[in-house]
Amino acid sequence: MAVPKRKTSKMKSRQRKAANRYKGVQVNKCSECGAPVVSHRVCPSCGMYKGKQVLTIKE
């Protein structure tokens, strides 16, 4: 019967388990226009970030 030569470290086992837990990039809604936005990024449709106008978007 096969027996492990060394103890599997906590980090190694957690890395293995984390691969199955990954759900992809989480998308939120913009508070101003409701468009889908990645967290901590400027909204590409209206240019708002944390309630402030950061970019001017030409429509």
All heavy atoms as TSV, in Angstrom:
chain	resi	resn	atom	element	x	y	z
A	1	MET	N	N	0.833	-1.183	0.000
A	1	MET	CA	C	0.000	0.000	0.000
A	1	MET	C	C	0.880	1.250	0.000
A	1	MET	O	O	1.890	1.312	0.690
A	1	MET	CB	C	-0.875	-0.007	1.259
A	1	MET	CG	C	-1.937	1.033	1.245
A	1	MET	SD	S	-3.166	0.687	2.504
A	1	MET	CE	C	-2.985	2.134	3.493
A	2	ALA	N	N	0.477	2.246	-0.769
A	2	ALA	CA	C	1.264	3.476	-0.866
A	2	ALA	C	C	1.087	4.326	0.387
A	2	ALA	O	O	-0.010	4.533	0.869
A	2	ALA	CB	C	0.825	4.268	-2.084
A	3	VAL	N	N	2.208	4.809	0.904
A	3	VAL	CA	C	2.200	5.649	2.098
A	3	VAL	C	C	2.957	6.939	1.768
A	3	VAL	O	O	4.039	6.881	1.200
A	3	VAL	CB	C	2.887	4.917	3.285
A	3	VAL	CG1	C	2.911	5.805	4.513
A	3	VAL	CG2	C	2.182	3.611	3.582
A	4	PRO	N	N	2.405	8.120	2.124
A	4	PRO	CA	C	3.103	9.366	1.846
A	4	PRO	C	C	4.429	9.445	2.599
A	4	PRO	O	O	4.519	9.048	3.753
A	4	PRO	CB	C	2.160	10.444	2.349
A	4	PRO	CG	C	0.855	9.793	2.591
A	4	PRO	CD	C	1.097	8.346	2.720
A	5	LYS	N	N	5.447	9.958	1.910
A	5	LYS	CA	C	6.762	10.056	2.529
A	5	LYS	C	C	6.841	11.244	3.479
A	5	LYS	O	O	7.539	11.202	4.470
A	5	LYS	CB	C	7.815	10.213	1.432
A	5	LYS	CG	C	9.194	9.761	1.842
A	5	LYS	CD	C	10.075	9.573	0.633
A	5	LYS	CE	C	11.088	8.494	0.920
A	5	LYS	NZ	N	11.895	8.183	-0.234
A	6	ARG	N	N	6.108	12.329	3.145
A	6	ARG	CA	C	6.101	13.529	3.971
A	6	ARG	C	C	4.660	13.963	4.230
A	6	ARG	O	O	3.767	13.684	3.433
A	6	ARG	CB	C	6.820	14.677	3.248
A	6	ARG	CG	C	8.250	14.388	2.896
A	6	ARG	CD	C	9.184	15.235	3.747
A	6	ARG	NE	N	10.570	15.070	3.356
A	6	ARG	CZ	C	11.381	14.140	3.850
A	6	ARG	NH1	N	10.937	13.262	4.730
A	6	ARG	NH2	N	12.641	14.078	3.474
A	7	LYS	N	N	4.480	14.720	5.318
A	7	LYS	CA	C	3.170	15.273	5.630
A	7	LYS	C	C	2.841	16.367	4.621
A	7	LYS	O	O	3.690	17.189	4.294
A	7	LYS	CB	C	3.199	15.873	7.041
A	7	LYS	CG	C	1.923	16.589	7.439
A	7	LYS	CD	C	2.073	17.252	8.797
A	7	LYS	CE	C	0.852	18.059	9.122
A	7	LYS	NZ	N	0.980	18.746	10.415
A	8	THR	N	N	1.614	16.380	4.109
A	8	THR	CA	C	1.182	17.444	3.208
A	8	THR	C	C	0.955	18.703	4.029
A	8	THR	O	O	0.199	18.690	5.002
A	8	THR	CB	C	-0.129	17.058	2.497
A	8	THR	OG1	O	0.038	15.786	1.889
A	8	THR	CG2	C	-0.479	18.065	1.432
A	9	SER	N	N	1.623	19.796	3.646
A	9	SER	CA	C	1.532	21.042	4.411
A	9	SER	C	C	0.133	21.638	4.286
A	9	SER	O	O	-0.619	21.338	3.361
A	9	SER	CB	C	2.563	22.048	3.918
A	9	SER	OG	O	2.249	22.457	2.607
A	10	LYS	N	N	-0.209	22.513	5.214
A	10	LYS	CA	C	-1.511	23.179	5.205
A	10	LYS	C	C	-1.666	24.005	3.939
A	10	LYS	O	O	-2.725	24.031	3.319
A	10	LYS	CB	C	-1.655	24.083	6.427
A	10	LYS	CG	C	-1.714	23.347	7.731
A	10	LYS	CD	C	-1.704	24.327	8.883
A	10	LYS	CE	C	-1.552	23.605	10.208
A	10	LYS	NZ	N	-1.373	24.546	11.314
A	11	MET	N	N	-0.595	24.692	3.543
A	11	MET	CA	C	-0.645	25.540	2.354
A	11	MET	C	C	-0.910	24.715	1.099
A	11	MET	O	O	-1.723	25.096	0.246
A	11	MET	CB	C	0.657	26.314	2.204
A	11	MET	CG	C	0.645	27.332	1.099
A	11	MET	SD	S	2.134	28.328	1.134
A	11	MET	CE	C	2.720	28.083	-0.507
A	12	LYS	N	N	-0.247	23.584	0.979
A	12	LYS	CA	C	-0.394	22.749	-0.208
A	12	LYS	C	C	-1.814	22.205	-0.327
A	12	LYS	O	O	-2.406	22.213	-1.405
A	12	LYS	CB	C	0.617	21.598	-0.144
A	12	LYS	CG	C	0.854	20.927	-1.458
A	12	LYS	CD	C	1.609	21.856	-2.377
A	12	LYS	CE	C	2.049	21.132	-3.619
A	12	LYS	NZ	N	2.587	22.060	-4.603
A	13	SER	N	N	-2.368	21.741	0.782
A	13	SER	CA	C	-3.723	21.187	0.739
A	13	SER	C	C	-4.757	22.290	0.504
A	13	SER	O	O	-5.746	22.076	-0.201
A	13	SER	CB	C	-4.038	20.435	2.027
A	13	SER	OG	O	-3.932	21.280	3.142
A	14	ARG	N	N	-4.536	23.485	1.062
A	14	ARG	CA	C	-5.469	24.594	0.847
A	14	ARG	C	C	-5.426	25.092	-0.588
A	14	ARG	O	O	-6.455	25.487	-1.147
A	14	ARG	CB	C	-5.163	25.731	1.816
A	14	ARG	CG	C	-5.575	25.399	3.231
A	14	ARG	CD	C	-5.128	26.432	4.221
A	14	ARG	NE	N	-5.476	26.033	5.579
A	14	ARG	CZ	C	-4.981	26.579	6.674
A	14	ARG	NH1	N	-4.095	27.566	6.579
A	14	ARG	NH2	N	-5.342	26.151	7.859
A	15	GLN	N	N	-4.242	25.085	-1.207
A	15	GLN	CA	C	-4.135	25.473	-2.620
A	15	GLN	C	C	-4.910	24.504	-3.501
A	15	GLN	O	O	-5.577	24.901	-4.451
A	15	GLN	CB	C	-2.675	25.493	-3.061
A	15	GLN	CG	C	-1.908	26.715	-2.632
A	15	GLN	CD	C	-0.450	26.672	-3.067
A	15	GLN	OE1	O	0.081	25.618	-3.386
A	15	GLN	NE2	N	0.186	27.821	-3.053
A	16	ARG	N	N	-4.839	23.237	-3.177
A	16	ARG	CA	C	-5.537	22.210	-3.941
A	16	ARG	C	C	-7.050	22.380	-3.806
A	16	ARG	O	O	-7.789	22.274	-4.785
A	16	ARG	CB	C	-5.095	20.830	-3.466
A	16	ARG	CG	C	-5.592	19.701	-4.327
A	16	ARG	CD	C	-5.017	18.364	-3.915
A	16	ARG	NE	N	-5.312	18.028	-2.538
A	16	ARG	CZ	C	-4.409	17.907	-1.560
A	16	ARG	NH1	N	-3.133	18.144	-1.799
A	16	ARG	NH2	N	-4.768	17.587	-0.341
A	17	LYS	N	N	-7.520	22.676	-2.603
A	17	LYS	CA	C	-8.949	22.849	-2.372
A	17	LYS	C	C	-9.459	24.149	-2.986
A	17	LYS	O	O	-10.606	24.227	-3.434
A	17	LYS	CB	C	-9.245	22.843	-0.870
A	17	LYS	CG	C	-9.061	21.488	-0.239
A	17	LYS	CD	C	-9.242	21.565	1.259
A	17	LYS	CE	C	-8.964	20.206	1.894
A	17	LYS	NZ	N	-9.100	20.277	3.368
A	18	ALA	N	N	-8.636	25.184	-3.004
A	18	ALA	CA	C	-9.051	26.496	-3.514
A	18	ALA	C	C	-9.316	26.464	-5.007
A	18	ALA	O	O	-10.115	27.251	-5.513
A	18	ALA	CB	C	-7.990	27.537	-3.201
A	19	ALA	N	N	-8.676	25.565	-5.745
A	19	ALA	CA	C	-8.860	25.489	-7.190
A	19	ALA	C	C	-10.300	25.126	-7.527
A	19	ALA	O	O	-10.850	25.594	-8.532
A	19	ALA	CB	C	-7.904	24.465	-7.786
A	20	ASN	N	N	-10.951	24.336	-6.693
A	20	ASN	CA	C	-12.336	23.942	-6.943
A	20	ASN	C	C	-13.321	25.009	-6.497
A	20	ASN	O	O	-14.461	25.019	-6.910
A	20	ASN	CB	C	-12.657	22.636	-6.206
A	20	ASN	CG	C	-11.779	21.507	-6.666
A	20	ASN	OD1	O	-11.407	21.441	-7.828
A	20	ASN	ND2	N	-11.417	20.619	-5.763
A	21	ARG	N	N	-12.878	25.912	-5.636
A	21	ARG	CA	C	-13.743	26.915	-5.051
A	21	ARG	C	C	-13.847	28.165	-5.917
A	21	ARG	O	O	-14.749	28.966	-5.737
A	21	ARG	CB	C	-13.183	27.299	-3.678
A	21	ARG	CG	C	-14.245	27.593	-2.658
A	21	ARG	CD	C	-13.677	27.837	-1.283
A	21	ARG	NE	N	-13.187	26.621	-0.677
A	21	ARG	CZ	C	-11.988	26.480	-0.099
A	21	ARG	NH1	N	-11.165	27.498	-0.040
A	21	ARG	NH2	N	-11.606	25.343	0.416
A	22	TYR	N	N	-12.945	28.368	-6.885
A	22	TYR	CA	C	-12.905	29.581	-7.705
A	22	TYR	C	C	-14.145	29.679	-8.576
A	22	TYR	O	O	-14.478	28.770	-9.323
A	22	TYR	CB	C	-11.644	29.581	-8.566
A	22	TYR	CG	C	-11.522	30.794	-9.445
A	22	TYR	CD1	C	-11.294	32.041	-8.901
A	22	TYR	CD2	C	-11.635	30.695	-10.829
A	22	TYR	CE1	C	-11.181	33.159	-9.700
A	22	TYR	CE2	C	-11.511	31.799	-11.638
A	22	TYR	CZ	C	-11.286	33.029	-11.070
A	22	TYR	OH	O	-11.180	34.137	-11.867
A	23	LYS	N	N	-14.861	30.805	-8.483
A	23	LYS	CA	C	-16.103	30.985	-9.230
A	23	LYS	C	C	-15.961	31.945	-10.402
A	23	LYS	O	O	-16.938	32.279	-11.043
A	23	LYS	CB	C	-17.182	31.535	-8.291
A	23	LYS	CG	C	-17.537	30.628	-7.127
A	23	LYS	CD	C	-18.485	29.538	-7.544
A	23	LYS	CE	C	-19.092	28.806	-6.389
A	23	LYS	NZ	N	-18.237	27.931	-5.655
A	24	GLY	N	N	-14.765	32.465	-10.645
A	24	GLY	CA	C	-14.570	33.420	-11.722
A	24	GLY	C	C	-14.653	34.846	-11.209
A	24	GLY	O	O	-14.779	35.089	-10.017
A	25	VAL	N	N	-14.616	35.803	-12.107
A	25	VAL	CA	C	-14.634	37.213	-11.744
A	25	VAL	C	C	-16.046	37.593	-11.300
A	25	VAL	O	O	-17.026	37.311	-11.988
A	25	VAL	CB	C	-14.202	38.085	-12.945
A	25	VAL	CG1	C	-14.273	39.554	-12.590
A	25	VAL	CG2	C	-12.805	37.706	-13.377
A	26	GLN	N	N	-16.142	38.233	-10.130
A	26	GLN	CA	C	-17.437	38.655	-9.605
A	26	GLN	C	C	-17.793	40.024	-10.191
A	26	GLN	O	O	-16.996	40.948	-10.155
A	26	GLN	CB	C	-17.387	38.750	-8.079
A	26	GLN	CG	C	-17.033	37.432	-7.410
A	26	GLN	CD	C	-18.048	36.345	-7.685
A	26	GLN	OE1	O	-19.244	36.577	-7.579
A	26	GLN	NE2	N	-17.579	35.174	-8.042
A	27	VAL	N	N	-18.997	40.135	-10.726
A	27	VAL	CA	C	-19.434	41.375	-11.364
A	27	VAL	C	C	-20.529	41.999	-10.499
A	27	VAL	O	O	-21.469	41.329	-10.086
A	27	VAL	CB	C	-19.964	41.111	-12.787
A	27	VAL	CG1	C	-20.441	42.392	-13.431
A	27	VAL	CG2	C	-18.881	40.473	-13.631
A	28	ASN	N	N	-20.401	43.293	-10.219
A	28	ASN	CA	C	-21.392	44.055	-9.462
A	28	ASN	C	C	-22.122	45.012	-10.383
A	28	ASN	O	O	-21.740	45.193	-11.538
A	28	ASN	CB	C	-20.709	44.840	-8.343
A	28	ASN	CG	C	-19.995	43.930	-7.387
A	28	ASN	OD1	O	-20.438	42.837	-7.110
A	28	ASN	ND2	N	-18.865	44.388	-6.885
A	29	LYS	N	N	-23.166	45.652	-9.858
A	29	LYS	CA	C	-23.891	46.662	-10.628
A	29	LYS	C	C	-23.395	48.042	-10.227
A	29	LYS	O	O	-23.111	48.306	-9.061
A	29	LYS	CB	C	-25.386	46.564	-10.359
A	29	LYS	CG	C	-26.040	45.361	-10.976
A	29	LYS	CD	C	-27.530	45.394	-10.767
A	29	LYS	CE	C	-28.177	44.181	-11.401
A	29	LYS	NZ	N	-29.636	44.154	-11.163
A	30	CYS	N	N	-23.308	48.919	-11.197
A	30	CYS	CA	C	-22.933	50.310	-10.943
A	30	CYS	C	C	-24.051	50.979	-10.143
A	30	CYS	O	O	-25.234	50.810	-10.454
A	30	CYS	CB	C	-22.717	51.042	-12.265
A	30	CYS	SG	S	-22.341	52.794	-12.070
A	31	SER	N	N	-23.679	51.745	-9.116
A	31	SER	CA	C	-24.685	52.400	-8.273
A	31	SER	C	C	-25.395	53.541	-9.002
A	31	SER	O	O	-26.513	53.905	-8.649
A	31	SER	CB	C	-24.027	52.934	-6.999
A	31	SER	OG	O	-23.004	53.839	-7.320
A	32	GLU	N	N	-24.755	54.101	-10.018
A	32	GLU	CA	C	-25.338	55.221	-10.755
A	32	GLU	C	C	-26.222	54.772	-11.914
A	32	GLU	O	O	-27.366	55.170	-12.019
A	32	GLU	CB	C	-24.228	56.133	-11.293
A	32	GLU	CG	C	-23.341	56.727	-10.218
A	32	GLU	CD	C	-24.077	57.686	-9.300
A	32	GLU	OE1	O	-24.920	58.453	-9.803
A	32	GLU	OE2	O	-23.809	57.655	-8.095
A	33	CYS	N	N	-25.672	53.932	-12.805
A	33	CYS	CA	C	-26.407	53.584	-14.028
A	33	CYS	C	C	-26.901	52.138	-14.053
A	33	CYS	O	O	-27.706	51.775	-14.898
A	33	CYS	CB	C	-25.533	53.850	-15.251
A	33	CYS	SG	S	-24.074	52.787	-15.349
A	34	GLY	N	N	-26.403	51.283	-13.148
A	34	GLY	CA	C	-26.866	49.899	-13.092
A	34	GLY	C	C	-26.170	48.963	-14.066
A	34	GLY	O	O	-26.552	47.801	-14.188
A	35	ALA	N	N	-25.154	49.442	-14.751
A	35	ALA	CA	C	-24.415	48.605	-15.698
A	35	ALA	C	C	-23.499	47.633	-14.938
A	35	ALA	O	O	-23.067	47.933	-13.822
A	35	ALA	CB	C	-23.579	49.483	-16.626
A	36	PRO	N	N	-23.199	46.467	-15.504
A	36	PRO	CA	C	-22.287	45.537	-14.831
A	36	PRO	C	C	-20.861	46.084	-14.797
A	36	PRO	O	O	-20.348	46.558	-15.809
A	36	PRO	CB	C	-22.371	44.272	-15.686
A	36	PRO	CG	C	-22.923	44.695	-16.987
A	36	PRO	CD	C	-23.733	45.919	-16.739
A	37	VAL	N	N	-20.227	46.043	-13.603
A	37	VAL	CA	C	-18.894	46.592	-13.400
A	37	VAL	C	C	-18.098	45.632	-12.530
A	37	VAL	O	O	-18.624	45.083	-11.569
A	37	VAL	CB	C	-18.957	47.967	-12.697
A	37	VAL	CG1	C	-17.577	48.564	-12.536
A	37	VAL	CG2	C	-19.850	48.920	-13.432
A	38	VAL	N	N	-16.819	45.441	-12.845
A	38	VAL	CA	C	-15.925	44.667	-12.000
A	38	VAL	C	C	-15.608	45.502	-10.761
A	38	VAL	O	O	-15.492	46.728	-10.851
A	38	VAL	CB	C	-14.632	44.308	-12.764
A	38	VAL	CG1	C	-13.701	43.486	-11.900
A	38	VAL	CG2	C	-14.958	43.551	-14.030
A	39	SER	N	N	-15.467	44.854	-9.607
A	39	SER	CA	C	-15.224	45.569	-8.351
A	39	SER	C	C	-13.956	46.413	-8.410
A	39	SER	O	O	-12.968	46.014	-9.009
A	39	SER	CB	C	-15.093	44.580	-7.201
A	39	SER	OG	O	-16.291	43.883	-7.031
A	40	HIS	N	N	-13.992	47.573	-7.758
A	40	HIS	CA	C	-12.859	48.491	-7.629
A	40	HIS	C	C	-12.348	48.995	-8.976
A	40	HIS	O	O	-11.156	49.233	-9.150
A	40	HIS	CB	C	-11.712	47.849	-6.842
A	40	HIS	CG	C	-12.142	47.314	-5.515
A	40	HIS	ND1	N	-12.466	48.116	-4.460
A	40	HIS	CD2	C	-12.327	46.049	-5.088
A	40	HIS	CE1	C	-12.815	47.363	-3.429
A	40	HIS	NE2	N	-12.763	46.112	-3.781
A	41	ARG	N	N	-13.272	49.162	-9.938
A	41	ARG	CA	C	-12.920	49.706	-11.249
A	41	ARG	C	C	-13.914	50.800	-11.607
A	41	ARG	O	O	-15.041	50.812	-11.140
A	41	ARG	CB	C	-12.983	48.630	-12.348
A	41	ARG	CG	C	-12.080	47.427	-12.138
A	41	ARG	CD	C	-10.617	47.794	-12.331
A	41	ARG	NE	N	-9.757	46.634	-12.326
A	41	ARG	CZ	C	-9.288	46.046	-11.250
A	41	ARG	NH1	N	-9.635	46.480	-10.054
A	41	ARG	NH2	N	-8.490	44.999	-11.331
A	42	VAL	N	N	-13.508	51.702	-12.479
A	42	VAL	CA	C	-14.389	52.756	-12.961
A	42	VAL	C	C	-15.440	52.137	-13.877
A	42	VAL	O	O	-15.129	51.248	-14.672
A	42	VAL	CB	C	-13.583	53.833	-13.722
A	42	VAL	CG1	C	-14.492	54.899	-14.291
A	42	VAL	CG2	C	-12.542	54.450	-12.819
A	43	CYS	N	N	-16.669	52.609	-13.767
A	43	CYS	CA	C	-17.752	52.115	-14.629
A	43	CYS	C	C	-17.469	52.523	-16.071
A	43	CYS	O	O	-17.291	53.717	-16.352
A	43	CYS	CB	C	-19.090	52.676	-14.167
A	43	CYS	SG	S	-20.465	52.165	-15.214
A	44	PRO	N	N	-17.417	51.576	-17.007
A	44	PRO	CA	C	-17.103	51.928	-18.403
A	44	PRO	C	C	-18.229	52.680	-19.107
A	44	PRO	O	O	-17.982	53.385	-20.082
A	44	PRO	CB	C	-16.849	50.574	-19.069
A	44	PRO	CG	C	-17.568	49.584	-18.228
A	44	PRO	CD	C	-17.567	50.126	-16.831
A	45	SER	N	N	-19.465	52.576	-18.609
A	45	SER	CA	C	-20.564	53.232	-19.311
A	45	SER	C	C	-20.819	54.662	-18.837
A	45	SER	O	O	-21.182	55.520	-19.635
A	45	SER	CB	C	-21.853	52.409	-19.169
A	45	SER	OG	O	-22.192	52.283	-17.809
A	46	CYS	N	N	-20.635	54.939	-17.533
A	46	CYS	CA	C	-20.904	56.308	-17.053
A	46	CYS	C	C	-19.666	57.012	-16.494
A	46	CYS	O	O	-19.689	58.227	-16.307
A	46	CYS	CB	C	-22.002	56.286	-15.987
A	46	CYS	SG	S	-21.562	55.450	-14.460
A	47	GLY	N	N	-18.579	56.295	-16.199
A	47	GLY	CA	C	-17.349	56.924	-15.738
A	47	GLY	C	C	-17.332	57.276	-14.258
A	47	GLY	O	O	-16.512	58.069	-13.821
A	48	MET	N	N	-18.234	56.690	-13.464
A	48	MET	CA	C	-18.306	56.972	-12.036
A	48	MET	C	C	-17.508	55.948	-11.241
A	48	MET	O	O	-17.405	54.788	-11.627
A	48	MET	CB	C	-19.758	56.942	-11.557
A	48	MET	CG	C	-20.652	57.971	-12.202
A	48	MET	SD	S	-20.301	59.643	-11.701
A	48	MET	CE	C	-21.082	59.687	-10.115
A	49	TYR	N	N	-16.925	56.395	-10.112
A	49	TYR	CA	C	-16.235	55.508	-9.181
A	49	TYR	C	C	-16.445	56.038	-7.776
A	49	TYR	O	O	-16.091	57.188	-7.489
A	49	TYR	CB	C	-14.745	55.411	-9.503
A	49	TYR	CG	C	-13.995	54.489	-8.568
A	49	TYR	CD1	C	-14.190	53.123	-8.625
A	49	TYR	CD2	C	-13.113	54.981	-7.620
A	49	TYR	CE1	C	-13.519	52.261	-7.771
A	49	TYR	CE2	C	-12.435	54.142	-6.764
A	49	TYR	CZ	C	-12.643	52.777	-6.842
A	49	TYR	OH	O	-11.981	51.926	-5.991
A	50	LYS	N	N	-17.030	55.242	-6.918
A	50	LYS	CA	C	-17.324	55.613	-5.520
A	50	LYS	C	C	-18.116	56.914	-5.434
A	50	LYS	O	O	-17.836	57.789	-4.619
A	50	LYS	CB	C	-16.040	55.739	-4.699
A	50	LYS	CG	C	-15.371	54.423	-4.403
A	50	LYS	CD	C	-14.243	54.614	-3.423
A	50	LYS	CE	C	-13.620	53.286	-3.038
A	50	LYS	NZ	N	-12.507	53.475	-2.087
A	51	GLY	N	N	-19.087	57.081	-6.330
A	51	GLY	CA	C	-19.952	58.257	-6.292
A	51	GLY	C	C	-19.354	59.516	-6.868
A	51	GLY	O	O	-19.943	60.586	-6.770
A	52	LYS	N	N	-18.161	59.438	-7.477
A	52	LYS	CA	C	-17.524	60.613	-8.065
A	52	LYS	C	C	-17.326	60.395	-9.561
A	52	LYS	O	O	-17.045	59.291	-10.007
A	52	LYS	CB	C	-16.164	60.863	-7.417
A	52	LYS	CG	C	-16.241	61.201	-5.951
A	52	LYS	CD	C	-14.859	61.392	-5.358
A	52	LYS	CE	C	-14.930	61.652	-3.869
A	52	LYS	NZ	N	-13.593	61.756	-3.254
A	53	GLN	N	N	-17.435	61.481	-10.332
A	53	GLN	CA	C	-17.182	61.421	-11.769
A	53	GLN	C	C	-15.678	61.414	-11.996
A	53	GLN	O	O	-14.992	62.370	-11.673
A	53	GLN	CB	C	-17.819	62.637	-12.464
A	53	GLN	CG	C	-17.774	62.583	-13.966
A	53	GLN	CD	C	-18.709	61.538	-14.533
A	53	GLN	OE1	O	-19.768	61.279	-13.992
A	53	GLN	NE2	N	-18.323	60.954	-15.632
A	54	VAL	N	N	-15.160	60.309	-12.539
A	54	VAL	CA	C	-13.726	60.155	-12.744
A	54	VAL	C	C	-13.357	60.322	-14.224
A	54	VAL	O	O	-12.367	60.947	-14.559
A	54	VAL	CB	C	-13.246	58.782	-12.222
A	54	VAL	CG1	C	-11.763	58.608	-12.402
A	54	VAL	CG2	C	-13.605	58.622	-10.753
A	55	LEU	N	N	-14.171	59.734	-15.093
A	55	LEU	CA	C	-13.947	59.814	-16.535
A	55	LEU	C	C	-15.096	60.527	-17.211
A	55	LEU	O	O	-16.243	60.440	-16.777
A	55	LEU	CB	C	-13.834	58.401	-17.132
A	55	LEU	CG	C	-12.671	57.539	-16.687
A	55	LEU	CD1	C	-12.797	56.152	-17.291
A	55	LEU	CD2	C	-11.356	58.153	-17.094
A	56	THR	N	N	-14.784	61.219	-18.283
A	56	THR	CA	C	-15.841	61.790	-19.109
A	56	THR	C	C	-16.034	60.860	-20.310
A	56	THR	O	O	-15.109	60.627	-21.065
A	56	THR	CB	C	-15.482	63.209	-19.592
A	56	THR	OG1	O	-14.209	63.168	-20.235
A	56	THR	CG2	C	-15.418	64.168	-18.423
A	57	ILE	N	N	-17.239	60.339	-20.446
A	57	ILE	CA	C	-17.554	59.388	-21.501
A	57	ILE	C	C	-18.324	60.111	-22.610
A	57	ILE	O	O	-19.320	60.781	-22.356
A	57	ILE	CB	C	-18.425	58.226	-20.957
A	57	ILE	CG1	C	-17.752	57.580	-19.734
A	57	ILE	CG2	C	-18.687	57.197	-22.033
A	57	ILE	CD1	C	-16.439	56.908	-20.005
A	58	LYS	N	N	-17.836	59.978	-23.847
A	58	LYS	CA	C	-18.515	60.550	-24.990
A	58	LYS	C	C	-19.609	59.589	-25.437
A	58	LYS	O	O	-19.358	58.401	-25.620
A	58	LYS	CB	C	-17.548	60.800	-26.140
A	58	LYS	CG	C	-16.518	61.850	-25.820
A	58	LYS	CD	C	-15.568	62.057	-26.981
A	58	LYS	CE	C	-14.509	63.079	-26.636
A	58	LYS	NZ	N	-13.543	63.245	-27.727
A	59	GLU	N	N	-20.812	60.106	-25.586
A	59	GLU	CA	C	-21.925	59.247	-25.990
A	59	GLU	C	C	-22.297	59.450	-27.445
A	59	GLU	O	O	-22.058	60.429	-28.048
A	59	GLU	CB	C	-23.141	59.529	-25.117
A	59	GLU	CG	C	-22.903	59.136	-23.688
A	59	GLU	CD	C	-24.110	59.411	-22.812
A	59	GLU	OE1	O	-25.153	59.796	-23.350
A	59	GLU	OE2	O	-23.994	59.234	-21.597
